[in-house]
Amino acid sequence: FTDSVIIYRKNIRYIPYLKEIDFKKDQTNEFLINKEKFYVITGGLGGIGSEIAGFLLEKFSVKLLLLGRTPLNEFSEDKKKILNSLKSLGKEVIYQDIDITDQLKLKSIFEQSKKTFNTSTINGIFHLAGMRDQKLLKDETKKSMFNQINAKVIGAFALYDLIKDDKKTLFINFSSVNGFFGGVNAALYSAANSSLESLTNHMRNDGLSNSYCLNWSMWN
């Protein structure tokens, strides 16, 4: 056998593989984003996060909570322009700096944002927070390993723990094809993204049917 990963369950042999999806055949009339509802984006002012934020504000007039690591008073001019541009698209945009693994602070921010937006429900979370540090595994340090796992994986668990009782919440993990294929100088990054895939499967098995893990390639 040449398969590198094999699992036997109840005497049945399983291997992981990729399957092509026919989007035209599989598409439904149901759309997962609701207009004027409350959504959260972690890593919301990054390159991809700001694109997602702009799309949600323009197309769906959502109430948006953006989470990031950088305090407002430490913003670069570019970050200030991005945030002001997003606010110009919708009146209800909040930015909060946070270590998203701090679950108590995360819960407090969620509750305060609900009051501000006059809602009792978080309708969806887009989890983009994370970092990539390209180096060989032998050159990784305890700190660099922690940094790559912390926001992406531990942060995802913290978010999940706060919304797990609301089974209708949309939860989208932004992952990478490295989670499936691996990559040169990307061992920790690959492991973190693979963990997001496993967490998403757990969430769906836990009843959160609107949980997805999108394994992206490169963005232009």
C-alpha positions as CSV (number, residue, x, y, z in Angstrom):
1,F,0.0,0.0,0.0
2,T,1.3,3.4,-0.9
3,D,-1.2,5.6,0.9
4,S,0.5,7.6,3.6
5,V,-2.5,8.0,5.8
6,I,-4.8,5.0,6.5
7,I,-7.5,4.5,9.1
8,Y,-9.4,1.3,9.9
9,R,-12.8,1.6,11.5
10,K,-15.0,-1.4,12.1
11,N,-12.8,-3.4,9.7
12,I,-13.3,-0.8,6.9
13,R,-10.2,0.9,5.4
14,Y,-10.4,4.6,4.9
15,I,-7.9,7.1,3.2
16,P,-8.3,10.8,2.8
17,Y,-8.6,12.2,-0.7
18,L,-9.9,15.3,-2.6
19,K,-13.2,15.2,-4.5
20,E,-14.1,17.7,-7.2
21,I,-17.4,19.6,-6.5
22,D,-19.8,20.6,-9.2
23,F,-21.0,23.9,-7.8
24,K,-23.7,24.3,-10.4
25,K,-25.2,20.9,-9.4
26,D,-24.7,21.4,-5.6
27,Q,-25.8,25.0,-5.3
28,T,-29.0,25.7,-3.3
29,N,-31.3,28.7,-3.1
30,E,-30.4,29.2,0.6
31,F,-27.9,32.0,1.3
32,L,-26.1,31.9,4.6
33,I,-25.7,35.7,5.1
34,N,-28.7,37.6,6.5
35,K,-29.1,41.3,5.8
36,E,-28.6,43.8,8.7
37,K,-27.6,41.0,11.2
38,F,-24.6,40.8,13.5
39,Y,-21.3,39.3,12.2
40,V,-17.8,39.0,13.6
41,I,-14.5,38.9,11.6
42,T,-11.3,38.0,13.4
43,G,-8.3,39.5,11.6
44,G,-10.8,41.9,10.2
45,L,-8.4,44.6,9.1
46,G,-5.9,42.3,7.3
47,G,-5.8,42.2,3.5
48,I,-8.4,39.3,3.2
49,G,-10.4,40.3,6.3
50,S,-11.0,43.9,5.0
51,E,-12.2,42.5,1.6
52,I,-14.7,40.2,3.4
53,A,-15.8,43.1,5.6
54,G,-16.3,45.4,2.7
55,F,-18.3,42.7,0.9
56,L,-20.6,42.1,3.9
57,L,-21.2,45.8,4.4
58,E,-21.9,46.6,0.8
59,K,-24.0,43.6,-0.1
60,F,-25.8,42.9,3.2
61,S,-25.6,46.1,5.3
62,V,-24.5,43.9,8.3
63,K,-23.6,45.0,11.8
64,L,-19.9,44.2,12.0
65,L,-17.5,43.6,14.8
66,L,-13.9,43.5,13.7
67,L,-11.3,41.9,16.0
68,G,-7.5,42.4,15.7
69,R,-4.3,42.4,17.7
70,T,-3.4,46.1,17.2
71,P,-4.8,48.8,19.5
72,L,-6.4,51.7,17.7
73,N,-3.8,54.2,19.0
74,E,-1.0,52.1,17.4
75,F,-2.6,51.9,13.9
76,S,-0.6,52.7,10.9
77,E,-1.9,55.3,8.4
78,D,-2.9,52.4,6.1
79,K,-4.9,50.7,8.8
80,K,-6.7,53.9,9.7
81,K,-7.7,54.4,6.0
82,I,-9.0,50.8,5.8
83,L,-11.1,51.2,9.0
84,N,-12.5,54.6,7.9
85,S,-13.3,53.2,4.5
86,L,-15.2,50.3,6.0
87,K,-17.1,52.7,8.3
88,S,-18.1,54.8,5.3
89,L,-19.9,51.7,3.9
90,G,-21.9,51.1,7.1
91,K,-22.7,53.0,10.2
92,E,-22.5,50.0,12.5
93,V,-18.9,48.9,12.5
94,I,-16.9,48.3,15.7
95,Y,-13.2,47.6,16.0
96,Q,-11.8,46.0,19.1
97,D,-8.2,44.9,19.8
98,I,-7.9,41.6,21.6
99,D,-6.0,38.4,22.1
100,I,-8.8,36.1,21.0
101,T,-7.6,33.3,23.2
102,D,-8.6,35.5,26.2
103,Q,-12.1,34.0,26.4
104,L,-13.3,36.2,29.3
105,K,-12.4,39.4,27.4
106,L,-13.9,37.9,24.2
107,K,-17.1,37.1,25.9
108,S,-17.3,40.6,27.3
109,I,-16.7,42.2,23.9
110,F,-19.4,40.0,22.4
111,E,-21.9,41.0,25.1
112,Q,-21.1,44.7,24.8
113,S,-21.4,44.5,21.0
114,K,-24.8,42.8,21.2
115,K,-26.0,45.7,23.4
116,T,-24.6,48.3,21.0
117,F,-26.2,46.6,18.0
118,N,-29.4,45.9,19.9
119,T,-29.4,42.2,19.2
120,S,-29.2,39.0,21.3
121,T,-27.6,36.9,18.6
122,I,-24.3,36.6,16.8
123,N,-25.4,35.4,13.3
124,G,-22.0,34.5,12.0
125,I,-18.2,34.4,12.6
126,F,-15.5,34.6,10.0
127,H,-12.3,33.4,11.6
128,L,-9.2,34.7,9.7
129,A,-6.9,35.5,12.6
130,G,-3.5,33.8,12.5
131,M,0.1,34.2,11.3
132,R,2.6,32.4,9.1
133,D,6.3,32.3,9.9
134,Q,8.2,30.5,7.2
135,K,11.1,28.4,8.5
136,L,12.4,24.9,8.7
137,L,11.0,22.8,11.6
138,K,14.4,22.5,13.1
139,D,14.6,26.3,13.3
140,E,11.3,26.7,15.1
141,T,11.4,28.0,18.7
142,K,8.8,27.6,21.4
143,K,7.7,31.2,20.8
144,S,7.4,30.8,17.0
145,M,5.4,27.6,17.4
146,F,3.1,29.2,20.0
147,N,2.5,32.2,17.8
148,Q,1.4,30.2,14.8
149,I,-0.9,27.9,16.8
150,N,-2.3,30.5,19.2
151,A,-4.7,32.8,17.3
152,K,-5.6,30.4,14.5
153,V,-6.3,27.2,16.6
154,I,-6.7,28.2,20.2
155,G,-8.6,31.3,19.1
156,A,-10.9,29.1,17.0
157,F,-11.7,27.0,20.0
158,A,-12.4,30.1,22.2
159,L,-14.8,31.4,19.6
160,Y,-16.5,28.0,19.2
161,D,-16.9,27.7,22.9
162,L,-18.9,30.9,23.1
163,I,-21.4,30.2,20.3
164,K,-21.7,26.4,20.5
165,D,-25.1,26.5,22.1
166,D,-26.6,28.4,19.2
167,K,-26.7,25.8,16.5
168,K,-27.8,28.2,13.7
169,T,-24.7,30.4,13.9
170,L,-22.6,30.5,10.7
171,F,-19.0,29.8,11.5
172,I,-16.4,29.9,8.7
173,N,-12.8,29.0,9.3
174,F,-10.4,30.5,6.8
175,S,-7.7,27.8,6.3
176,S,-5.1,26.9,3.7
177,V,-4.4,24.1,1.2
178,N,-1.2,23.7,3.3
179,G,-3.4,21.9,5.8
180,F,-3.9,19.1,3.4
181,F,-0.7,19.2,1.3
182,G,1.8,20.5,3.8
183,G,4.5,22.8,2.4
184,V,8.2,23.7,2.5
185,N,9.1,25.9,5.5
186,A,5.4,25.6,6.6
187,A,5.2,22.7,9.1
188,L,3.5,24.7,11.9
189,Y,1.3,26.6,9.5
190,S,0.2,23.4,7.9
191,A,-0.5,21.8,11.3
192,A,-2.5,24.8,12.4
193,N,-4.7,24.7,9.3
194,S,-5.2,21.0,9.5
195,S,-6.4,21.5,13.1
196,L,-9.0,24.0,11.8
197,E,-10.3,21.3,9.4
198,S,-10.6,18.8,12.3
199,L,-12.3,21.4,14.6
200,T,-14.8,22.2,11.8
201,N,-15.7,18.5,11.5
202,H,-16.2,18.4,15.2
203,M,-18.4,21.4,15.2
204,R,-20.6,19.9,12.5
205,N,-20.9,16.7,14.4
206,D,-21.8,18.8,17.5
207,G,-24.8,20.1,15.6
208,L,-23.4,23.4,14.2
209,S,-24.4,22.5,10.6
210,N,-23.5,26.0,9.3
211,S,-19.8,25.4,10.1
212,Y,-17.3,25.5,7.2
213,C,-13.6,25.3,6.7
214,L,-12.4,27.0,3.5
215,N,-8.9,25.9,2.5
216,W,-7.6,28.7,0.3
217,S,-4.7,28.8,-2.0
218,M,-2.8,32.1,-2.7
219,W,-4.8,35.3,-2.7
220,N,-3.9,38.1,-5.2
